[in-house]
Every structure is written in structure tokens, then in C-alpha cells.
Amino acid sequence: MATATIADTPYAPTHPEIRDAVRALCLKFDGAYWRTLDRERGYPTAFVKALTEAGWLSILIPEEYGGAGLGISAASAVLEEIHRAGCNAAACHAQMYIMGTVLRHGSKEQKQRYLPKIASGEMRLQAFGVTEPSSGTDTLSLRTTAVKKNNSTYIVNGQKVWTSRAEHSDLMLLLARTTPKEQQGQAKRTEGLSVFLVDMRETLNKGLTIRPIRTMMNHNSTEVFFDNMEVPAENLIGVEGQGFRYILSGMNAERVLIASECIGDGRWFIEKAVNYAKERKLFGRPIGQNQGVQYPIARAYTQIEAADLMVRKAATLFEAGINAGADANMAKMLASEAAWAAAEMCVQTHGGFGFAEEYDIERKFREARLYTVAPISTNMVLNFVAEHVLGLPRSY
Ligand SMILES: Cc1cc2nc3c(=O)[nH]c(=O)nc-3n(C[C@H](O)[C@H](O)[C@H](O)COP(=O)(O)OP(=O)(O)OC[C@H]3O[C@@H](n4cnc5c(N)ncnc54)[C@H](O)[C@@H]3O)c2cc1C
């Protein structure tokens, strides 16, 4: 009787060919490349170009619009491998999934106009304008307004913060209020916000100002200001007032994909730590021979493996068209926490060298910290699970 291997089970690594190809591409972008960018707060143009040309960023776009038409688990494999190789997809991951709002809710004309160019990389749609300084996580309290001037134009006023990649994107997906909050009944709490595609090439310095924000890691994030910025009415996505629902429907994909990056980060930290624990010899033996060094590595590995199962479950549900809201949230929470625990373990395993720039650990440590806060913080995931899964009273 033939012996079964993991390859015969649902737990085999998904998309092995994609993983091999992405790994090979990432070899060209070593630690020195990322360290230089990190120091200069530069944008990884060559890396993004290589990913675009290889077609990895258009993997989720249907074939009829020039993409690969693959599912979320294929995109997850790409992002996990990028992070596992020590690279960082934050500069361009949104090019993969922001277009989902146009795909799901845009008109036929909008899809034909934008998706082929996004697929080829000719047009970048990787800026997502939702968070505002005063409303933060409380998205329904956002204050940026889009007022219809005539049938052809909306006038946008307000401010967004943490609009990542705005300086490296042609288009921004913008969520703005089209009905004043005081005119909304409580029953329609989630209505009154609308989604627009803003062509930043047209509006920059004509009502749109972008200011970079320096952050703890190299993230190319910005704050953006709208001062009577004009947006053609044809750039409204879907139905006016339904924007919050459209944005929410895209968030599950984002959460699964970010979770996959966290799994990749965690595996990078673990591999680094294992190698170092075997090589570094003190008191006449490898430090990895001490249980005090082994256990945190083994624990981090266990946590990443468990989180990976949750990420796979969320991706599977998403691909099957089943509401993956709870699972995508839980996957993102578990993966981001497991990655952060692995980061902490990796620094500790390396002792002082964990702090040295040339080991890349301190850079990845700073990068991995983000994902328990963004794109949604751990508390908000727990709020969601408590209220919507467990039926507990809403706490806020
Ligand atoms: C580097 C970076 C890049 C980002 N990129 C983007 C982007 O491209 N586009 C975009 O729109 N946004 C982006 N964000 C914003 C990100 O999504 C938010 O920072 C995140 O959702 C948290 O919102 P906040 O920062 O306003 O925190 P707040 O909403 O002010 O929350 C602060 C803290 O209070 C907690 N909290 C708040 N309310 C509750 C409650 N009811 N119960 C329990 N705890 C609560 C939160 O969990 C959090 O820990 C980015 C953020 C960062 C840091």
C-alpha cells in the first residue's frame, strides 16, 4: 500500500509553482536592497516593477480584463512568499485587492476603463482613503464630504490620514460622506457614505495635497487634504450612499492577504532564529541546545502553524463565496499576533545582534509590528467576534 504524504491532504502548501516563482524573484531583492530603502524611506520601484511584469499583482483580476483570474489563496501564496523571503509587499499589495471594489460594484464601463490598465500595471490603484484623523476606526463618523454640484461633478472637502502609497498611485479609492450625518436616521446608520475613484494625476495640486508621514518603518504613508477637489460624477462607484457596504465587502480580502503576509513574516523570523541558534556557540555548545532558547522558537512555530490553518480556512470560505467576515478577522488577528510573537522571539534569540541593522531583524521587527493595529486593530476584531459571532451586547 502506498504511503500517503502531506501532498495528498488539504494541508499541503497551496500553489507550489507560484511559491517557487515568487521565491526566485525575491532572491534578486536582498537585505541590502531593503536596508537602503529603509534608511532613505525610498519606494521599492524595481521590486514593484518586477512583480508587475511577472503578473503577480494582477493575479486576482479576471482573465477577461487581462489578469490571471485566480482566487485569494493564490494571492495569499504570493504575499506569504514575498514576506517569507524577507521582502515587504506593503508598497504594492493594495494593487492586488483595491480593484475588487471596482470589480464587484463598478459599472461595465468603469471595469472596462480601469481594470485592463490596472492589470497591465499601466495604472496604479493602490491608495485607499478611508481613515481620518478625527474618526479613526469609527468609520461611520468620517467627515470628508462629497457634494454634488451639478449632474456631472462632486466637490470634495476634508482630510484623510494614513493614506498609504498615495504618492505612488494614479488612482485613489475614496470614501466620503454624500449625505450629512444629521440627515441620516438611526436605521440608516451605515448609509450616506459613497465611494469614488479619484484620478490623482488630474487632481494633484488642484484641490488635492499629499504630505508624507514619517513612520517607524518604511511604509510610504501620507496624509491627504481635499480643498474643493472636483471629482467627475462618472467616478462614483455603484449607488450613492452605499459606499460603506462596498468598502466592507473588500475588507475580507484585505484581511486574508495581510494575514498571509504575517504568516510569511513569522516563518522568516523562525528560520532566522533556528539557523542562528544552531550556529552561535557559547559555553562550548550551540545556544539552541538550551531549552530556554529552543522553547520560544518552538512556541512561535506552533503559533504560526495554527494561525496558518485559520488563514487557509478564511481563504477557502472566501473563494467558495461564503461570508468570510468572522474568519478573515480571526485569521488576521491570529496571524498578526503570531508574527509579532515570532519577531520578539527572533530578537531575543539573536541577543545584541538582533538590534544590528545588517541582520535585517530589527527592520522586519518594526515592519511586523504594524499588523496588530492596521488595517484593523485587535480590539476591533474582538468586538466583531463578541458581537456578531457570539451574540454578546455591542460594547461601544
Ligand atoms: C502605517 C499605516 C498604514 C495605514 N494605511 C492605511 C491606508 O492605506 N488607508 C486607510 O484608510 N487607513 C490606513 N491606516 C489606518 C489604520 O487602518 C488605522 O490606524 C487603524 O484602523 C486604527 O485606527 P486609528 O489609528 O484611528 O486608531 P483609533 O481608532 O483611534 O483606535 C485607537 C485604539 O483604541 C482602540 N479602540 C478604539 N475603539 C475601541 C472600542 N470601541 N473598543 C475597544 N478598543 C477600541 C483601538 O483598538 C486602538 O488600539 C494605516 C495605518 C498605519 C499606521
The ligand as an SDF file (V2000), in Angstrom:
LIG
                    3D

 53 58  0  0  0  0  0  0  0  0999 V2000
    1.3230   52.5520    8.6100 C   0  0  0  0  0  0  0  0  0  0  0  0
   -0.1540   52.6230    8.4750 C   0  0  0  0  0  0  0  0  0  0  0  0
   -0.7310   52.4830    7.2230 C   0  0  0  0  0  0  0  0  0  0  0  0
   -2.1160   52.6150    7.0670 C   0  0  0  0  0  0  0  0  0  0  0  0
   -2.6540   52.5840    5.8020 N   0  0  0  0  0  0  0  0  0  0  0  0
   -3.9560   52.9570    5.6460 C   0  0  0  0  0  0  0  0  0  0  0  0
   -4.5000   53.1720    4.3370 C   0  0  0  0  0  0  0  0  0  0  0  0
   -3.8240   52.9810    3.3190 O   0  0  0  0  0  0  0  0  0  0  0  0
   -5.7750   53.6090    4.2390 N   0  0  0  0  0  0  0  0  0  0  0  0
   -6.5660   53.8410    5.3340 C   0  0  0  0  0  0  0  0  0  0  0  0
   -7.7130   54.2350    5.1700 O   0  0  0  0  0  0  0  0  0  0  0  0
   -6.0760   53.6340    6.5930 N   0  0  0  0  0  0  0  0  0  0  0  0
   -4.8040   53.2100    6.7610 C   0  0  0  0  0  0  0  0  0  0  0  0
   -4.2990   53.0340    8.0400 N   0  0  0  0  0  0  0  0  0  0  0  0
   -5.1480   53.3120    9.1960 C   0  0  0  0  0  0  0  0  0  0  0  0
   -5.4560   52.0850   10.0180 C   0  0  0  0  0  0  0  0  0  0  0  0
   -6.4240   51.3070    9.3780 O   0  0  0  0  0  0  0  0  0  0  0  0
   -5.8690   52.5860   11.3960 C   0  0  0  0  0  0  0  0  0  0  0  0
   -4.7000   53.1200   12.0150 O   0  0  0  0  0  0  0  0  0  0  0  0
   -6.4590   51.5340   12.2500 C   0  0  0  0  0  0  0  0  0  0  0  0
   -7.6760   51.1040   11.6980 O   0  0  0  0  0  0  0  0  0  0  0  0
   -6.7180   52.0490   13.6670 C   0  0  0  0  0  0  0  0  0  0  0  0
   -7.3630   53.2830   13.6150 O   0  0  0  0  0  0  0  0  0  0  0  0
   -6.7670   54.5510   14.4060 P   0  0  0  0  0  0  0  0  0  0  0  0
   -5.3040   54.6300   14.1180 O   0  0  0  0  0  0  0  0  0  0  0  0
   -7.5490   55.7590   14.0810 O   0  0  0  0  0  0  0  0  0  0  0  0
   -6.9560   54.1840   15.9050 O   0  0  0  0  0  0  0  0  0  0  0  0
   -8.2470   54.5260   16.7800 P   0  0  0  0  0  0  0  0  0  0  0  0
   -9.4740   54.1910   16.0380 O   0  0  0  0  0  0  0  0  0  0  0  0
   -8.0880   55.8980   17.2980 O   0  0  0  0  0  0  0  0  0  0  0  0
   -8.0540   53.4880   17.9710 O   0  0  0  0  0  0  0  0  0  0  0  0
   -7.0080   53.6290   18.9320 C   0  0  0  0  0  0  0  0  0  0  0  0
   -7.0040   52.4150   19.8350 C   0  0  0  0  0  0  0  0  0  0  0  0
   -8.2290   52.3170   20.5430 O   0  0  0  0  0  0  0  0  0  0  0  0
   -8.8210   51.0560   20.3420 C   0  0  0  0  0  0  0  0  0  0  0  0
  -10.2790   51.2120   20.2640 N   0  0  0  0  0  0  0  0  0  0  0  0
  -10.9730   52.1730   19.5960 C   0  0  0  0  0  0  0  0  0  0  0  0
  -12.2890   51.9860   19.7420 N   0  0  0  0  0  0  0  0  0  0  0  0
  -12.4460   50.8820   20.5170 C   0  0  0  0  0  0  0  0  0  0  0  0
  -13.5730   50.1720   21.0140 C   0  0  0  0  0  0  0  0  0  0  0  0
  -14.8200   50.5560   20.7480 N   0  0  0  0  0  0  0  0  0  0  0  0
  -13.3620   49.0870   21.7640 N   0  0  0  0  0  0  0  0  0  0  0  0
  -12.1080   48.6630   22.0460 C   0  0  0  0  0  0  0  0  0  0  0  0
  -11.0000   49.2950   21.6060 N   0  0  0  0  0  0  0  0  0  0  0  0
  -11.1690   50.3960   20.8430 C   0  0  0  0  0  0  0  0  0  0  0  0
   -8.2820   50.5350   19.0230 C   0  0  0  0  0  0  0  0  0  0  0  0
   -8.2920   49.1330   19.0030 O   0  0  0  0  0  0  0  0  0  0  0  0
   -6.8690   51.1000   19.0260 C   0  0  0  0  0  0  0  0  0  0  0  0
   -6.0000   50.2200   19.6840 O   0  0  0  0  0  0  0  0  0  0  0  0
   -2.9250   52.8320    8.2120 C   0  0  0  0  0  0  0  0  0  0  0  0
   -2.3400   52.9260    9.4790 C   0  0  0  0  0  0  0  0  0  0  0  0
   -0.9810   52.8420    9.6270 C   0  0  0  0  0  0  0  0  0  0  0  0
   -0.3840   53.0010   10.9940 C   0  0  0  0  0  0  0  0  0  0  0  0
  1  2  1  0
  2  3  1  0
  2 52  2  0
  3  4  2  0
  4  5  1  0
  4 50  1  0
  5  6  2  0
  6  7  1  0
  6 13  1  0
  7  8  2  0
  7  9  1  0
  9 10  1  0
 10 11  2  0
 10 12  1  0
 12 13  2  0
 13 14  1  0
 14 15  1  0
 14 50  1  0
 15 16  1  0
 16 17  1  0
 16 18  1  0
 18 19  1  0
 18 20  1  0
 20 21  1  0
 20 22  1  0
 22 23  1  0
 23 24  1  0
 24 25  2  0
 24 26  1  0
 24 27  1  0
 27 28  1  0
 28 29  2  0
 28 30  1  0
 28 31  1  0
 31 32  1  0
 32 33  1  0
 33 34  1  0
 33 48  1  0
 34 35  1  0
 35 36  1  0
 35 46  1  0
 36 37  1  0
 36 45  1  0
 37 38  2  0
 38 39  1  0
 39 40  1  0
 39 45  2  0
 40 41  1  0
 40 42  2  0
 42 43  1  0
 43 44  2  0
 44 45  1  0
 46 47  1  0
 46 48  1  0
 48 49  1  0
 50 51  2  0
 51 52  1  0
 52 53  1  0
M  END
$$$$
